[in-house]
Amino acid sequence: MPHPNDSNGAAVPTGRAARLWHFGGMATGIAGSVATGGLRALAGGKRPDLTQLLLTPANTLRLTDGLSHLRGAALKLGQMLSMDTGIVLPGELATILSRMRDDARHMPPKQLQAVLNAEWGPGWYSRFARFDVRPFAAASIGQVHRAILPDGTELAIKVQYPGVRASIDSDVDNVATLLRLPGLLPRGMDLSPLLTEAKRQLHAEADYLAEAHHLARFGSLMEGSDIFALPALHDALCTPQVLAMRYLESAPLDSLVDAPQAQRDRVATALIDLVLRELFVFGAMQTDPNLANYRFDPSTNRIVLLDFGAVQLISPALAEDFRMLARVALDGGAEATHEAMLRIGYYGPDTAPHHQALIQSMFATAMGPVRQDTLFDFGTSTLLETLRDMGLAIGNDRELAHVPPAATLFLHRKIGGMYLMAAKLRARVALRPMVETYCRAQSPE
């Protein structure tokens, strides 16, 4: 197997001790920076602001570089939390974490070879007519290579970074320790349920045979679609740490930003409708809204769907709760909307009334485009900026310690990602008829 010179690769720390050492280095560097900044403020006659001291550019670099080097659950959790809309994290921290969404480095060829030797056995390279050692994509848990079988079949092969599965629990616990540095989160905020669910999801994402199952299921649900295309599995090469699929030629979704308006509208409408189908019909949702997971095939005019690791099952009870919430929100009934939001867990019975009112106001603002009867123009709207500012105000309220259920947060992560996608495409979409189709009457099959 060739080993080209690859200065951009970085070996993944695999042992628990090695990964703990990296976390310790990050924590020590951040703490030292805070202490120095605090002394400097005192010397200047100012009272140190702990949050500002923690979220300096230097500490931002330490955190993002450190988690990007570790990859695995550490980076994935940072990416997951970066999609928070101010409901949990302070705005500055969410902004910092957002810089890691596409900042994974790939492992060097020697480490890649060791992983594939363990999964496929020595001599695996002879099974291919060609195998590109340098990946064409690298993410938090694995990297993707292009390969060609002797019969000419082109494959995309996702290879998991070594040590990811074994380090999930300790990585999440270590990130939680960093988040609990004084001044980052409101006093009394309990992230334990969210972190427990994050561990569960990350263990599921690190099982590539489970992802293969989800890919096959979604492929079956959308079989024959003239809108969506999914890669077919190549089962013979799939293992718990390797996922082999047919390679689909496609372009990034943002290649459509200058496409005709009708085409942009069609793509955005289809992806928003898919979210509604996942929630109300499929009972399963791909919850990672990273735009890299959505591509476009100009030869067939279809949207290519990739990455089914972050699939969440939607219970019928939760789907019905959201169907009821959508109904009352469309009707504009404040009291009924409040009760529905309380049932879903946007706030708890012990959440202060003014905090409940803030969260409900943010929800009502977000539902504005859904209530209007005309096309909503994502390209000219300032809704995202308004919601961001409202979210920052909520997230920066040091007295609000309630954390919504993980299932609700992951669902919001997907919805927020679709808003960003539609805004990037400057799409115009009639949202109300779509939502009413799924929430007013029997859901379409």
Protein Blocks (a to p, Z undefined) as FASTA:
>chain_A
ZZdddfkbccddfbfklmmmmmmmmmmmmmmmmmmmmmmmmmnopacdfklmmmgfklmm
mmmmmmmmngmmllmmmmmmmmpghjmmcfklmmmmmmmmmmcccddfklmmmmmmmmno
ghklmmpfbdcfbacbdcfkbccdddddfkopacddddddehklmmmmmmmmmmmmmmmp
ghjacghiafklmmmmmmmmmmmmmmmklmmmmmmmmmmmmgoiakbccddddfklgcfk
bccddddddddfklmmmgcfklmmmmmmmmmmmmmmmmmmnopacfbfbfklpccdfkno
pacdehjklcccddfklmmmmmmmmmmmmnopaklmmmmmmmnopacfklcfklmmmmmm
mmmmmmmmmmpmbdcdfklpcklmmmmmmmmmmmmmmkbmbdcdfklmmmmmmmmmmmmm
mmmnopacdfklmmmmmmmmccdZZ
